[in-house]
Amino acid sequence: MKKLALALGTAVLSTTAFAQTMEVNTTDSKLEWVGEKVTGKHWGTVNISGGTIEVKDGKITGGEIHVDMTTINVEDLEGDSKAKLTGHLKSDDFFSVEKNPKVKFVITKVKADSKLKNGNTHTITGELTIKGNTETISFPARVNMEDGEMTAFASFKLDRTKWDIRYGSGSFFDNLGDKTIYDEFQVKFNIKAS
């Protein structure tokens, strides 16, 4: 009986000893965005407000990243123009921030891939929730685990219309001309967790 208890205890320790939860460092983590239209583009940042990364045997097995949409910031404009665009992005035309102040990304799979380009090392798959709508996305990323810290960098495009953000979209409205806003927008993030 003692041997059985010892064996079970060892088994439990061996399966949990290398599993850990890392906290996202919100100070050193950053999210940037670029939105383009026929006549130009705008860019800015949004604060990452928290999250966790699940790691086992040095590999990411899951996690969640939280983004605070109330902090959306336009960096290419100043004064009234900046305030006007910021307010419009927060409105129901775009992210409906008052009703949906948070964006959540739940990691479901992280796969190492030596065939990726641009220094990317892994493909990350997960469920992205914007405006209450959840869609599965996958994107390449550079992931590094070292000295108890994880860093991840990615740059990819999202089709906003999948989350019911259709304002100015040529896919849904005719005769927009030079007021057309492209469906895809660029997302770039640096995540640090320890």
N, C-alpha and C positions, 0 to 999 in steps of 0.2 A: 504493500500500500504506500509506504514511504517513497519507494522508487517511482511509482506511478505519479505521485504528487510532485516529486522532483522533476520528472520528465515533462509533466504538464507546465510546471513553472518555467522551466528552461525554454519550452516551445513558445510560451507567451512572451517571454523576454526577447527571444530571437526575432519574433515578428514585430515587436513594438520598438525595439532598441534603435532602429534606424528610421523610424517614422517620426516626422516632426511637422509642426505648423509654424510657418514663418509669417511674421506681421509685415505688411506693406509699409514702407517708410514714405509717408505722405509728403515730407519735406523735400526729399531727394527724388521723388517720382514726378513725372511730368507728362502731360498730354497736350499735343498740338494738333490743330486742324487747318485745312485749307479748302475753301469752297470756291468754285470757278463758275463764271458766267460768260456769255458771248463777249462782253465788253471788258472783261478783266477778272480779278479774283480778290478775295479777302482772306485774311488768316488771323489766327489767335490761339488762345489756350483755354483749357478747362482744368480745374483742380481735381486731382485724384484724392478722394476723401477717406479711403481706407481699403481694407481687404486682407485676405490671407492667401498663402500659397502652401499647399500640402506637398510634402516631399518625403520620399521613401528611398533608402539606399542611394541618395544623391540624385534622384530623378523626380521631376515634378509629376504628381499623380492627380492633382486637382487644385481648386482654389476659387476665389472670387475677387473681382476688382470692382470698386464702387467709385462712381464719378459724380461730383456735385454740379449739376447743370446750372444752379443759381450763380456759379462763378464764371460762366462763359464770358470770355474777354476778347474783344476785337483789338488787334495790335497794329493794323495798317492804317487806321483812321484816328482822328483826334476830335475833341470838342463835340459839337452837336451831331456831326456825322457819325461819330463813334457811338454816341448815346442812342441815336436813332436805329442803327443797325443792331446794336446789342439788344435793344427792346424788341425789335422785330424777330430776332432769333429766339428770344424767350417766349414769343407769342404763340398762339395756336396755329399760325401759318407754318411754323417750324417745330420747335421742341416742346411746346406747351409746358413750360417750366413750372408754372404755378400749380398745375395738376400733377406733373411728373417731374419732381425736382431731382430725382436720381436716375442714373443709368447704371445697369449692372451687367457685368460679364462673368459668367460661370464657366470655368475651364472644365472640359470633359475629357480631353485627350491631348497629350503632348508627345509627339513622335520625332525622334532624332532622324535626320536625313542628310547624308553627306552630299547629295546631288543638288541641293539648293544653291542659288546664286547670291551674289552681293554679300557674302559673309554670313548669310543666314545658316543656322544650324538645326533648327527644329520647325515643325509645322504644328501650330497651336489650333485646336478646335474647341468651340464652346458655344454657349447660348448667350446672345446679346439682347438685352431688353431695353428698348427705347420707347417712350410714350405708351408703356403697357404692352407693347408688342414684342414678342420674343422670336428671334430667328437664329438658326445655326450658321455660324461663320467659321472659316478656316483661313489662316494667313501664315506666311513664313516669318520667323523671328530669329534673332541672335540671343541665345540663352547661355548663361555662364553660372556655374556653381563653384564658389571658392571661399574657403575659410568661413563657412557658416553663413555666407551671404549669396543671394541670388540676384543677378541682374538680367534684364531682358529688354531688348530693343526691337521695335517693329515699325514698318511704314507700309501702309496698304490703303486700298480704296474701299469705300462702302457705298452701296446704292441706297440713298436715303428713302426712296419710294417704297422699299420693303418694310419700312417702319411707318408708312402712311404720312411721309413728309413730301407733299406734292407741289408745294407752292412754286410757281414759275417753271414747272417741269414741262419740257416739250413733249414728253411721253404721254401727258394727260391733257394738255391744253394746246389749242391751235392758235396760230397767228401771234405768237409772243415776240417774234422778231428778235431784236437785240436785247430784249428783256428776259430771254431764256436763261434759266439757271441750270447748269448740268446736274444730272441725277447723282453722279458719283462725287464724293468728296474725300479728300485725303486725310488719313489719321496717322499720326506718328506718336509713339509713346516710348518712354523710358521708365521701367519699373525697377525699384530696388526693394528687396525684402530680406529680413534677417530674423 
